[in-house]
Structure formats: structure tokens, C-alpha cells
């Protein structure tokens, strides 16, 4: 998956110049939660989620006081092929009627080398697992409306079997129709909330 997931990476805005903790809101129009997964061993299918919301508490002086909480609507999965998207929304995959949300909530943010690392709980299809991933930070910059914006990029790999997404078919050569490993890619932009 080129996301992602989990969107969650927005809390990674630890280089801002705020003097204390500031709140930021995810900007869905400038955020991509994407995924990619191998198909029939020979190609890669790309997709994204189009409906998400998130809040970030950012403290540039103390990363341990930073936090992020993101919710993605699983029904917003989009690979550009309606029939495939309908299958992904079914009980074989995300089961969006029963599990409408994919969520991420951070537990820890820490400086690591030239970037940062975030650890938190990723919940997909009602299954919660702890994940950790590195991220890079851009900004802050001031937009044309005078609002502060931050950006972050991250990627991580998850095994969909860990989250109960187990539907598959075995090919004649022993390979899988859909690989178990899913790559999530997150390109995040958030805007500082004004009081």
C-alpha cells in the first residue's frame, strides 16, 4: 500500500519552532495514505485511502510530549478499479460494514539520527498491533493565509495476515494471488490550529 496507515505519521512534526505543545489538524487535500502489494507475483497493485482525519500534538522541544491520532475510513479504499475496490470492501478484506475505521494512535516519538521514529498502535479490521517506523520532517512554513504547516514522509511494511485479512488463492506455480506483505507510504501535511 502506498499510505500510510495508518496517516498516522503526521505527529512526526518535531522540528517546528513552537515554544510549547501546539495542535495541528491533518489536511486531507494534501495528504496521501497509500499502499502497494504484489499481485500474482509478477506485478504490483497500488491504491490509496481518500477519507481521513487526524489530530497532532506537537512539541519541538520534547518529542516525548508529541502525539498523533488518525482515523481512516476503510470504505474509502481506492485502486482505480471499481470491481476490485468492492472486493476490498467486502468481508474477504476490510469488511467495511463491520469495521468502518482504520486507526493509528501514537505511544512514543523519539529523535533517531537525522530523523525521527514513531511507535504506536495500528488497528485494522478490529485487530490492534504495535508498529514502529522512521519518518522525516519538513517545515514549518507559513502558507498564503498565514497559517503554519508541517510535512512528514514515512513508509512501513505490514503483513496483512496479522490483521485478519487472509483471503487468497494459490497459483499453479505455488505463488499467491495477493502477497501478504503490504507496503504503506505516508505523505502528510498538517496545519496548525488557531485559537
Secondary structure by P-SEA (a helix, b strand, c coil): ccccccccccccccccccccbbbbbbcccccccccccccccccccccccccccbbbbbbcccccccbbbbbbcccccccccaaaaaaaaccccccccccccccccccccccccccbbbbbbbbcccbbbbbbbcccccccccccccbbbbbbbbcccccccccccbbbbbccccccccccbbbbbbbbbbbbbcc
